[in-house]
């Protein structure tokens, strides 16, 4: 995180006695990254945070993946995955269906209306994009209010749960690393610079501690195992949301895509101009409503390009995406353009864009620098005709 915050009751000096009203001690917990060598926060608990009374196996949903082989571009229709009759009994954590994954990131989708169990991801940070609806995200740091268009950044090992206000559609990006703003937008001390497309004012963390008293509380933990990603179900003697105060530079926050200021130019800008976040071997970009190229001979839609080093994943969440007209892609779609395949506008879009001054489009893009494989959710909602839409015909029958 880029800046320091303090909430609730903390002592004047770190690692010193912090007394309860009756003279007892609060229990200090350091939550820090990279082995005490990076961002951290200090949390002050009413109870010992490491105390557990049971640990059993949590059986995860299907985490298997299938290679994109034969290699081809693909179109996934995520809105087909969750029929209305299942949404009321689905939650944002356990109801996720894996869409794509590799050793660096796993992308899932869920439509849910039920409060989730308490949960933490001990593998990496999670960035959850709220496609529609709203929810309260209760965390050990306090509560966040998440609304349509919000990215919700949950740091690794943050205990939290999702409480939807009705139906919420969420696109979850689970990293094997931390997720941060691009380094080129940060000063050497971590402040967002003047050339960044957003600033600290656009990041919204908890406003007060969330104190809950309860006993024998279950928490689902996702972590690494010898066979890959596994789960454990802990039982705590006291509720983890017993933090009376905390301070530091590591905490969950929301950032709304409408607060992202697009970078434009006289000719078409490459995808790094749209970048908002990055993790190890992947980036997250925003394509937002914007004025487009103003050179007198410009072609505003993207030029055809080969992703030599990356897979490009575009999640279409709003507006009218000019370059994809005629492909079958609409809101709720994902396009997969893998490394090794040249792609670009659909036939006719190149010519139609000449003279256009504004694009009303909204999309979240993830570029990965290792190949992505298909999860069970992708296999269940693929539009198998998409790969042939540039040519206008498929393989001979």
Secondary structure, 3 states (H helix, E strand, C coil): CCCCEEEECCCCCCCCCCECCCCCECEEEEEECCCCCCCEEEEEECCCCCCCCEEEEECCCCCCEECCCCCCCEEEEHHHCCCHHHHCCCECCCCCEEEEECCCEEEEEEEECECCCEEEECCCCEEEEEEECCEEEEECCEEEEECCCEEEEECCCCCEEEEECCCEEEEEEEECCCCECCHHHECCCCCECCCCCCCHHHEEECCCCCCCCCEEEEEEEEEEECCEEEEEEEEEEECCCCEEEEEECCCCEEEEHHHCCCCCCCCCCCHHHHEEEEECCEEEEEECCEECCCCCCCCCCCCCEECCCCEEEEEEEEECCHHHCCCCCCCCEEEEECCCCEECCCCCHHHHCCCCCEECEEEEEEEECCCCEEEHHHHHCEECCHHHCCCCCCCCC
